[in-house]
Amino acid sequence: MAAPLAGRRRASQPEWHGMTAQILDGRALAAGLRARVATQVSRLAAEHALVPGLAMIKVGTDPASAVYVRSKMLHTTQAGIRSDVRELPATTTQTALLELIAALNADPAIHGILVQLPLPVQINPRQVIAAIDPAKDVDGFHPLNAGRLVTGLPTLMPCTPLGCLMLTKTVLPVLSGREAIVIGRSNIVGRPLLHMLLAEDATVTIAHSKTPDLPALTRRADLVYAATGRPELVRGSWLKPGAIVVDVGIHRTIGRDGKSRLIGDVAFAEALPVAAAITPVPGGVGPMTIACLLVNTVRAACAIAGLAAPPFGC
């Protein structure tokens, strides 16, 4: 078993004294990242007459999707990125959607394309994702980009795991030799995060619903990433003292007072006195996902234009 963080103190890691965990403020980090994106977008326009363009496609009337697209559109325009939102009816056919994607692939003013999930039942999301030009796949979901990530080649990385990594590095810049556990194996978070951590030379366990004795595995980890989709699955007693905990989950629940509130995949109150650092829900990973989408759009625009992408971290 690896020694606790407190037993291997380095200048680059958080000190843990058995007190309340440091809160990893995703809102503040995302605001700083968006400001850097806006600066680079302004520079690209002034020096290269290049204005990054992002197309967002929403099919149907899913309320959560509408909220996400509005938020993405707001931050996109605030950063100076051209925003092109296409809202299609729920009856849209797969053929019509693929035709729209083909047109956006061919549009030189568009450097990034995302299709908001979930999609109506008549549309196959895998075929839709595969239809996006990999160079414009700012979600990082295209099979070609996924394969590049797995094999350690430069690529557009999925936004949520990229945000998780950036949050971790605010308190632990060097992850080499750390033991990490990723709880959840989705193609959107768990699997890409596994490969991002491997690229940082961490030792990584990926766990899921079929994993036996998940608490024992989690207690070994210096870094815990919870992306299970199950409210408060990860308990405080599961954590190694001094672990860094990144909570990807978000769930709406009704408290004892009858009021609605948002909670994550980690029992936050239980984790606070055990962890060295932890993300809150809300205000942790969520804001970073959108900020990383803007980063990917700028990176895609630079790559398509044959320019060096500005450094944003990770």
C-alpha positions in Angstrom: 0.0 0.0 0.0 1.3 3.4 -0.9 2.1 5.8 1.9 -0.4 8.6 2.6 0.2 11.9 1.0 1.2 13.4 4.4 3.9 10.7 4.7 5.5 11.7 1.3 5.4 15.4 1.5 6.8 17.4 -1.4 6.8 21.1 -2.2 4.4 20.4 -5.0 1.7 18.6 -3.0 -0.9 19.7 -0.5 -0.2 19.3 3.2 -2.7 17.3 5.2 -3.2 17.8 8.9 -6.4 15.9 9.5 -8.5 19.0 9.2 -11.2 20.1 6.8 -10.2 19.5 3.1 -9.2 22.3 0.8 -12.1 23.1 -1.6 -11.1 23.0 -5.2 -12.9 26.0 -6.6 -13.9 25.1 -10.2 -15.7 28.3 -10.7 -12.6 30.4 -10.0 -10.3 28.2 -12.0 -12.7 28.2 -14.9 -13.0 32.0 -14.8 -9.3 32.3 -15.1 -9.1 29.8 -17.9 -11.9 31.6 -19.8 -10.0 34.9 -19.4 -6.9 33.3 -20.9 -8.9 32.0 -23.8 -10.4 35.4 -24.4 -6.9 36.9 -24.5 -5.7 34.3 -27.0 -8.8 34.7 -29.2 -8.2 38.5 -29.3 -4.6 37.8 -30.3 -5.5 35.4 -33.0 -7.9 37.9 -34.5 -5.4 40.8 -34.4 -2.3 38.8 -35.6 -3.9 36.2 -38.0 -7.4 37.5 -38.8 -8.6 34.2 -37.3 -11.8 34.1 -35.2 -12.5 30.6 -33.9 -16.0 29.3 -34.6 -18.0 26.8 -32.6 -21.2 25.1 -33.9 -23.5 23.6 -31.3 -26.4 21.3 -32.4 -29.3 20.5 -30.1 -32.0 18.1 -31.2 -35.3 18.1 -29.3 -36.5 19.9 -26.2 -34.7 18.1 -23.3 -34.6 20.8 -20.5 -31.2 19.9 -19.2 -29.7 20.1 -22.8 -31.3 23.5 -23.3 -29.6 24.8 -20.1 -26.2 23.4 -21.1 -26.4 24.8 -24.6 -27.4 28.3 -23.3 -24.5 28.2 -20.8 -22.0 27.1 -23.5 -23.3 29.8 -25.9 -22.9 32.5 -23.3 -19.4 31.7 -22.4 -18.4 31.1 -26.0 -19.5 34.6 -27.1 -18.0 36.2 -24.0 -14.6 34.7 -25.0 -14.9 36.2 -28.5 -15.5 32.9 -30.2 -18.1 32.9 -33.0 -21.1 30.9 -31.8 -23.4 29.1 -34.2 -26.3 27.3 -32.5 -28.6 25.0 -34.5 -31.8 23.9 -32.7 -33.5 21.0 -34.5 -36.9 19.5 -33.7 -37.2 16.2 -31.9 -38.5 14.6 -35.1 -35.3 15.3 -37.0 -34.1 12.2 -38.9 -30.6 10.9 -38.6 -30.1 11.6 -42.3 -30.9 15.3 -41.8 -28.6 15.6 -38.8 -25.8 13.9 -40.7 -26.3 16.3 -43.6 -26.0 19.3 -41.3 -22.8 17.9 -39.8 -21.4 17.4 -43.3 -22.1 21.0 -44.1 -20.5 22.2 -40.9 -17.5 20.0 -41.6 -17.0 21.8 -44.9 -17.6 25.3 -43.4 -14.2 27.1 -43.1 -15.6 29.5 -40.5 -16.4 26.6 -38.1 -13.5 25.1 -36.2 -15.4 23.1 -33.6 -18.6 21.0 -33.7 -20.5 19.5 -30.8 -23.8 17.6 -30.8 -25.5 17.9 -27.4 -26.4 14.5 -25.9 -28.8 12.8 -25.3 -30.3 12.5 -28.8 -33.8 11.3 -29.7 -34.3 7.5 -30.0 -34.4 7.5 -33.8 -30.8 8.8 -34.0 -27.7 6.7 -33.4 -25.3 8.8 -31.3 -22.2 6.7 -32.3 -22.8 7.3 -36.0 -23.4 11.0 -35.4 -20.1 11.3 -33.4 -18.2 9.4 -36.1 -19.6 11.8 -38.7 -17.9 14.9 -37.2 -14.5 15.9 -38.7 -12.0 14.7 -36.1 -10.2 18.0 -36.5 -13.4 19.8 -35.4 -14.3 17.3 -32.7 -14.1 19.6 -29.7 -15.8 17.1 -27.4 -13.0 14.6 -28.1 -15.4 11.7 -28.7 -14.6 10.8 -32.2 -13.1 7.2 -32.5 -10.0 8.6 -34.1 -9.4 11.1 -31.3 -10.1 8.4 -28.7 -7.6 6.1 -30.4 -5.0 8.9 -30.4 -5.5 9.4 -26.7 -5.1 5.7 -25.9 -1.9 5.5 -27.9 -0.4 8.7 -26.4 -0.6 10.9 -29.5 -1.6 14.6 -29.4 -5.3 15.0 -29.7 -8.4 17.0 -28.6 -9.2 15.6 -25.2 -12.7 15.2 -23.8 -13.6 18.3 -21.8 -14.8 16.8 -18.5 -11.7 14.6 -17.8 -9.5 17.4 -18.9 -11.1 19.7 -16.4 -10.7 17.0 -13.7 -7.0 16.8 -14.5 -6.6 20.6 -14.4 -8.3 20.8 -11.0 -6.1 18.1 -9.6 -2.9 19.9 -10.8 -3.9 23.0 -8.9 -2.9 21.2 -5.7 -0.6 18.4 -7.0 1.2 19.5 -10.2 3.2 16.3 -10.6 1.1 13.1 -10.6 4.0 10.7 -11.4 4.0 7.7 -9.1 0.6 8.6 -7.5 -2.0 5.9 -7.1 -5.3 6.9 -8.7 -8.7 5.3 -8.9 -11.3 6.2 -11.5 -14.8 5.0 -10.4 -16.8 4.8 -13.6 -15.9 3.5 -17.1 -18.0 5.7 -19.5 -16.5 6.8 -22.8 -17.2 10.4 -21.8 -15.3 10.5 -18.5 -13.9 7.3 -17.0 -12.1 5.7 -20.0 -10.4 8.9 -21.3 -9.5 10.0 -17.8 -7.7 6.6 -17.3 -5.5 7.3 -20.3 -4.8 11.0 -19.3 -3.6 9.8 -15.9 -1.5 7.1 -17.4 0.1 9.8 -19.6 1.0 11.6 -16.3 2.7 8.5 -15.1 0.2 7.8 -12.4 -0.7 4.2 -11.4 -4.4 3.9 -12.3 -7.2 1.5 -11.3 -10.5 1.8 -13.1 -13.5 0.5 -11.2 -17.2 0.0 -12.0 -20.4 -1.7 -11.0 -18.8 -5.2 -11.3 -15.7 -4.3 -9.2 -15.6 -6.4 -5.9 -14.7 -4.6 -2.6 -14.7 -1.1 -4.1 -14.1 0.6 -0.7 -10.9 -1.3 -0.2 -9.6 -0.3 -3.6 -10.5 3.3 -3.0 -8.7 3.4 0.3 -5.4 2.8 -1.5 -5.7 5.8 -3.8 -4.0 9.2 -3.5 -6.3 10.5 -6.2 -10.0 9.6 -6.3 -12.2 10.4 -9.3 -15.9 9.6 -8.8 -18.0 9.3 -12.0 -20.5 6.6 -11.2 -23.8 8.4 -11.7 -24.9 7.2 -8.2 -25.6 9.8 -5.6 -23.1 9.8 -2.6 -21.8 6.3 -3.5 -18.3 7.1 -2.2 -18.3 7.4 1.5 -15.8 9.2 3.8 -14.8 5.9 5.2 -13.7 4.8 1.8 -11.0 7.4 1.5 -7.3 7.3 2.4 -6.5 10.2 4.8 -5.0 13.0 2.7 -6.5 11.9 -0.7 -7.5 14.3 -3.4 -11.1 13.8 -4.4 -12.6 14.9 -7.7 -16.4 14.5 -7.9 -17.8 14.4 -11.4 -21.4 13.4 -10.4 -24.3 15.8 -10.1 -27.8 14.8 -8.9 -30.8 16.8 -7.8 -32.3 15.6 -4.5 -34.8 16.8 -1.9 -33.4 17.4 1.6 -35.1 16.9 4.9 -36.2 20.5 4.8 -38.1 19.8 1.6 -35.8 22.0 -0.5 -34.1 20.8 -3.7 -30.3 20.7 -3.7 -27.5 19.3 -5.8 -25.2 16.5 -4.6 -22.4 14.5 -6.2 -21.2 10.9 -6.3 -19.2 11.5 -3.1 -20.7 12.0 0.4 -19.2 15.5 0.7 -19.7 16.1 4.4 -18.1 12.7 5.3 -15.2 13.3 2.9 -14.3 16.8 4.2 -12.4 15.8 7.4 -10.6 12.9 5.6 -9.5 14.3 2.2 -6.7 16.8 1.6 -8.7 18.5 -1.2 -12.1 18.0 -2.8 -14.3 19.5 -5.5 -17.7 20.8 -4.4 -21.0 20.0 -6.2 -22.0 22.3 -7.7 -19.0 24.6 -8.5 -16.3 22.0 -9.1 -16.0 20.0 -12.3 -19.0 21.5 -14.1 -17.6 25.0 -14.8 -14.3 23.4 -15.9 -16.1 21.3 -18.6 -17.3 24.4 -20.4 -14.0 26.3 -20.0 -12.2 23.3 -21.5 -14.6 23.3 -24.4 -13.4 26.8 -25.2 -9.8 25.7 -24.9 -10.5 22.8 -27.4 -12.1 25.2 -29.8 -9.1 27.5 -29.8 -6.7 24.5 -30.2 -8.8 23.2 -33.1 -8.8 26.6 -34.8 -5.1 26.9 -34.5 -4.5 23.3 -35.8 -6.8 23.8 -38.8 -5.0 27.1 -39.6 -1.6 25.6 -39.2 -0.7 27.7 -36.2 0.9 26.7 -32.9 -1.8 26.5 -30.2 -1.3 28.7 -27.1 -0.5 26.8 -23.8 -3.4 26.4 -21.5 -2.1 23.7 -19.2 -2.5 19.8 -19.4 
